[in-house]
Amino acid sequence: MEGLVIKSTGSWIRVRLEDGSKLNCRLKGQFRIQDIKHTNPVAIGDRVVLEPDIQHGNAVITTIHPRDNYIIRKATKLSKVSHIIAANLDHAYLIVTLAEPRTSTGFIDRFLVTAEGYYIPASLVFNKTDLYTAELTNLYEELKNIYKGAGYTCYAVSALKGTNLEALKSVLKGRINLFAGHSGAGKSALINAIQPGLDIRTGEISEVHLKGMHTTTFAEMHELYGGGFIVDTPGIREFGLIDFEPQEIPRCFPEMDRLLQYCQYKNCTHTHEPGCAVKNALDRGEVSHLRYNSYLSILNDSAGPYK
């Protein structure tokens, strides 16, 4: 039997079979003793082969097919170990909030760099537009222009009011889509609004710290009525890059990667070299200072966490 991993709690792995039925499975012991650098040997989105486990009345995962891609971050408490958020993705969406809680541009850029590094198309979904003041509206317009200029599609929605959801719904069909973001950004509420009936539990915002409470404990893949899937992930407090070499970072900023061919040096780091097209574009206002500062931060500490 073959199937798609849709949930993993650590003890059990939920697999959707090709006929649409679902099984709780165990992971064969061989995967736990292999030299795996990830906290989770099997991830949401993995395509797997199963064998019946007659003794326990379920099934055992015997093979994990090679992954097309995956999105990964440094494990929070284990600095040299990574955690695969999800695998075999068609698109990754970062749910961004400008207030309650605020998503920093540093966090946004580290997420986008990871998506670029593993060849996963990414977009930004600015949620909670119902809370926008005039100041927040101006901030959204500024950020939208920056990220659209870099090559990313931006959506402005309100899960609470149902605002502007149709455009987002239309691009999810037939794809495996990841929704990620801080706790309290409204990922689960947004999925509930996109597909009523799932009744995913949503949480409140801490009035003390204006940060969200964790409500999604484990990542889970939800099937959409019109075809396709959404992976709902636990809230991410910080995003630490892992397995990146410094020379890879410039490629992961599309607006800078496009200019590299015009730099005097083919291995230009866009920091100190003469004839740098990126620094010239920065002086002309064609490259965002916010993005460039994020680039320098990541370049200086390409494996560091950013909250």
Phi and psi in degrees as a GROMACS rama.xvg file:
@    title "Ramachandran Plot"
@    xaxis  label "Phi"
@    yaxis  label "Psi"
@TYPE xy
-126.17  152.399  GLU-2
-162.971  -175.187  GLY-3
-120.667  127.317  LEU-4
-72.0771  122.326  VAL-5
-113.803  -12.6934  ILE-6
-162.142  144.304  LYS-7
-140.824  122.639  SER-8
-102.085  -0.060911  THR-9
98.2555  -47.7606  GLY-10
-85.697  -42.6935  SER-11
-127.013  151.157  TRP-12
-122.115  123.822  ILE-13
-92.4566  126.878  ARG-14
-123.471  132.505  VAL-15
-93.7487  120.199  ARG-16
-79.3254  169.471  LEU-17
-64.024  -24.2046  GLU-18
-87.8517  2.87742  ASP-19
95.3785  -12.6004  GLY-20
-74.893  163.048  SER-21
-127.276  142.643  LYS-22
-130.753  143.356  LEU-23
-86.8677  129.588  ASN-24
-128.488  161.914  CYS-25
-110.952  160.345  ARG-26
-96.2013  130.263  LEU-27
-60.1321  140.802  LYS-28
-55.9642  -25.811  GLY-29
-60.4963  -29.8416  GLN-30
-72.2714  -26.7425  PHE-31
-78.7955  -18.6438  ARG-32
-105.474  -2.02923  ILE-33
-74.413  161.727  GLN-34
-78.8458  75.696  ASP-35
-103.572  128.976  ILE-36
-88.58  -2.67586  LYS-37
-96.4382  152.759  HIS-38
-70.7287  -22.5124  THR-39
-125.703  106.686  ASN-40
-63.3357  -27.5687  PRO-41
-120.001  139.751  VAL-42
-125.955  159.747  ALA-43
-56.764  133.574  ILE-44
95.4425  -11.1239  GLY-45
-64.7475  140.844  ASP-46
-95.74  125.604  ARG-47
-131.232  160.247  VAL-48
-109.359  136.157  VAL-49
-118.13  152.557  LEU-50
-126.786  141.352  GLU-51
-61.2252  142.547  PRO-52
-114.681  88.0999  ASP-53
-61.9434  -37.2521  ILE-54
-60.9117  -40.0836  GLN-55
-103.986  -1.10057  HIS-56
71.8579  26.8853  GLY-57
-140.789  -135.91  ASN-58
-145.462  161.808  ALA-59
-121.509  134.007  VAL-60
-80.208  118.731  ILE-61
-104.627  -24.0419  THR-62
-141.744  135.779  THR-63
-110.194  117.142  ILE-64
-65.8805  151.899  HIS-65
-55.3562  140.215  PRO-66
-84.9613  140.159  ARG-67
-70.307  -38.3038  ASP-68
-165.752  173.964  ASN-69
-162.307  156.999  TYR-70
-110.23  133.834  ILE-71
-136.953  152.901  ILE-72
-144.309  164.835  ARG-73
-68.1923  134.517  LYS-74
-61.1969  136.49  ALA-75
-58.2454  -44.0425  THR-76
-104.558  -1.74164  LYS-77
-125.719  97.8144  LEU-78
-63.3282  -25.4414  SER-79
-104.823  9.45353  LYS-80
-118.891  143.153  VAL-81
-107.399  161.057  SER-82
-125.592  123.38  HIS-83
-82.4609  118.146  ILE-84
-73.0304  -45.4916  ILE-85
-166.44  159.158  ALA-86
-126.931  162.381  ALA-87
56.3864  49.863  ASN-88
-92.1408  145.015  LEU-89
-90.9811  -28.7243  ASP-90
-160.222  145.147  HIS-91
-118.422  131.51  ALA-92
-117.584  123.853  TYR-93
-95.3355  121.834  LEU-94
-85.5549  115.877  ILE-95
-109.262  135.464  VAL-96
-125.71  137.106  THR-97
-90.803  -8.63456  LEU-98
-157.818  148.655  ALA-99
51.2947  65.1188  GLU-100
-91.5554  169.99  PRO-101
-90.84  133.184  ARG-102
-96.9311  119.996  THR-103
-76.7335  155.102  SER-104
-67.2831  -28.3545  THR-105
-63.0804  -41.8099  GLY-106
-64.4061  -46.0325  PHE-107
-56.5313  -48.7562  ILE-108
-67.7282  -35.2027  ASP-109
-68.9458  -36.0776  ARG-110
-63.978  -46.2073  PHE-111
-65.4571  -37.9129  LEU-112
-61.0971  -42.2965  VAL-113
-63.0751  -43.9223  THR-114
-61.3584  -44.7973  ALA-115
-62.2871  -41.7131  GLU-116
-62.7515  -29.3924  GLY-117
-109.574  18.5145  TYR-118
58.3945  46.5358  TYR-119
-114.406  117.104  ILE-120
-57.072  140.999  PRO-121
-135.644  152.409  ALA-122
-140.015  164.168  SER-123
-111.912  133.279  LEU-124
-115.706  107.655  VAL-125
-84.2284  106.854  PHE-126
-96.1796  168.265  ASN-127
66.2045  38.567  LYS-128
-65.332  -15.8888  THR-129
-66.8486  -16.8262  ASP-130
-93.5383  -2.44689  LEU-131
-68.1705  125.093  TYR-132
-87.5898  179.129  THR-133
-60.4882  -38.3575  ALA-134
-64.9488  -43.578  GLU-135
-69.4319  -34.0589  LEU-136
-62.4409  -42.7912  THR-137
-64.3728  -39.652  ASN-138
-64.3821  -42.78  LEU-139
-59.9415  -44.975  TYR-140
-61.4948  -38.9723  GLU-141
-64.2332  -48.0267  GLU-142
-67.4833  -39.2397  LEU-143
-58.4006  -45.3032  LYS-144
-63.6942  -38.7373  ASN-145
-63.9209  -49.0125  ILE-146
-78.6996  -31.3831  TYR-147
-65.5358  -38.542  LYS-148
-63.1101  -30.8858  GLY-149
-77.98  -17.3262  ALA-150
115.193  11.6505  GLY-151
-105.154  137.754  TYR-152
-76.2871  137.601  THR-153
-120.925  136.363  CYS-154
-118.64  138.472  TYR-155
-114.418  113.874  ALA-156
-136.314  166.384  VAL-157
-133.212  111.8  SER-158
-64.2664  -36.0261  ALA-159
-65.7211  -44.2425  LEU-160
-94.8441  -10.4828  LYS-161
75.0775  22.7778  GLY-162
-77.6269  131.576  THR-163
59.1543  32.5389  ASN-164
-84.8586  -22.4199  LEU-165
-63.4821  -41.6537  GLU-166
-62.1267  -38.2408  ALA-167
-70.5276  -42.9678  LEU-168
-57.7059  -39.7516  LYS-169
-65.4111  -29.8197  SER-170
-89.3066  -6.97505  VAL-171
-85.2816  -21.7112  LEU-172
-62.1806  133.962  LYS-173
75.5075  7.16693  GLY-174
-121.656  160.163  ARG-175
-96.4949  113.692  ILE-176
-115.564  133.631  ASN-177
-98.9522  132.059  LEU-178
-110.937  121.529  PHE-179
-135.155  163.876  ALA-180
159.083  -179.417  GLY-181
-65.6412  156.976  HIS-182
-60.5187  133.69  SER-183
91.0452  -2.37001  GLY-184
-74.3673  -14.7853  ALA-185
96.7164  25.5366  GLY-186
-60.707  -51.2717  LYS-187
-66.0729  -40.0632  SER-188
-63.6598  -36.7433  ALA-189
-67.0236  -41.8835  LEU-190
-64.9411  -40.7821  ILE-191
-60.1724  -37.8454  ASN-192
-72.3474  -34.9463  ALA-193
-70.1583  -39.5468  ILE-194
-134.841  87.6525  GLN-195
-58.6172  143.129  PRO-196
111.499  -19.1204  GLY-197
-72.6198  -33.817  LEU-198
53.6342  46.0898  ASP-199
-70.642  136.031  ILE-200
-65.9784  134.907  ARG-201
-116.191  160.977  THR-202
-119.454  179.273  GLY-203
-103.923  167.118  GLU-204
-98.702  132.992  ILE-205
-65.0786  123.273  SER-206
-70.9021  -22.3583  GLU-207
-74.9925  -50.1318  VAL-208
-109.305  -3.47323  HIS-209
54.0189  38.8399  LEU-210
-118.856  153.049  LYS-211
-79.2786  154.624  GLY-212
-91.948  143.415  MET-213
-66.4816  123.955  HIS-214
-117.451  -33.817  THR-215
-88.5605  111.544  THR-216
-82.1714  -40.9109  THR-217
-126.128  146.206  PHE-218
-61.5599  142.587  ALA-219
-147.353  140.079  GLU-220
-96.8739  126.818  MET-221
-110.985  133.94  HIS-222
-83.6255  135.793  GLU-223
-92.5549  145.515  LEU-224
-59.4871  -39.8136  TYR-225
-84.9396  8.29581  GLY-226
101.031  142.842  GLY-227
102.341  177.609  GLY-228
-142.095  152.831  PHE-229
-119.797  129.793  ILE-230
-94.9456  114.617  VAL-231
-92.3459  126.775  ASP-232
-114.725  153.257  THR-233
-60.7973  151.151  PRO-234
-59.608  138.595  GLY-235
-102.824  119.832  ILE-236
-81.8739  -34.9671  ARG-237
-145.11  154.171  GLU-238
-124.728  101.804  PHE-239
-96.6615  126.622  GLY-240
-76.2288  149.241  LEU-241
-147.831  150.032  ILE-242
64.7414  32.8217  ASP-243
-113.189  133.329  PHE-244
-92.1073  148.302  GLU-245
-53.6191  -35.9974  PRO-246
-71.5186  -12.916  GLN-247
-83.986  -23.5316  GLU-248
-61.203  -44.0864  ILE-249
-58.0097  -34.5262  PRO-250
-65.509  -23.9569  ARG-251
-87.046  3.43732  CYS-252
-111.364  97.7575  PHE-253
-54.5508  -39.3565  PRO-254
-67.0659  -27.6817  GLU-255
-84.6602  -37.1612  MET-256
-61.5784  -36.242  ASP-257
-65.6144  -26.7585  ARG-258
-91.1128  -12.0274  LEU-259
-56.4146  -35.7182  LEU-260
-63.0564  -20.2261  GLN-261
-95.7974  -2.86168  TYR-262
-74.8891  152.324  CYS-263
-65.0252  -33.2203  GLN-264
-114.543  135.801  TYR-265
-68.1273  -25.4725  LYS-266
-105.179  31.2543  ASN-267
-58.682  133.056  CYS-268
-94.7375  -1.79323  THR-269
62.4773  31.4774  HIS-270
-118.534  -50.4463  THR-271
-134.275  -7.98669  HIS-272
-72.8705  143.913  GLU-273
-71.1082  154.387  PRO-274
66.8154  31.1061  GLY-275
-85.1731  118.568  CYS-276
-68.0182  -31.1866  ALA-277
-68.6474  -45.8545  VAL-278
-66.1198  -35.1313  LYS-279
-64.2041  -41.9292  ASN-280
-66.6247  -33.8806  ALA-281
-63.3552  -42.8934  LEU-282
-64.4415  -31.3418  ASP-283
-86.0182  -2.65748  ARG-284
80.5211  14.9026  GLY-285
-90.0133  -15.2985  GLU-286
-120.566  134.23  VAL-287
-69.1854  134.749  SER-288
-65.3405  -33.9787  HIS-289
-60.6554  -47.3119  LEU-290
-66.3232  -40.5126  ARG-291
-66.0636  -38.7907  TYR-292
-66.0185  -37.766  ASN-293
-62.6174  -41.6319  SER-294
-58.4419  -46.3877  TYR-295
-63.4721  -40.0936  LEU-296
-62.2206  -45.609  SER-297
-67.8277  -39.7413  ILE-298
-62.8728  -38.5649  LEU-299
-74.4577  -25.3961  ASN-300
-148.57  72.4671  ASP-301
-69.951  -3.43225  SER-302
-120.021  13.1226  ALA-303
-87.2151  154.244  GLY-304
-79.5344  152.104  PRO-305
-136.873  123.52  TYR-306
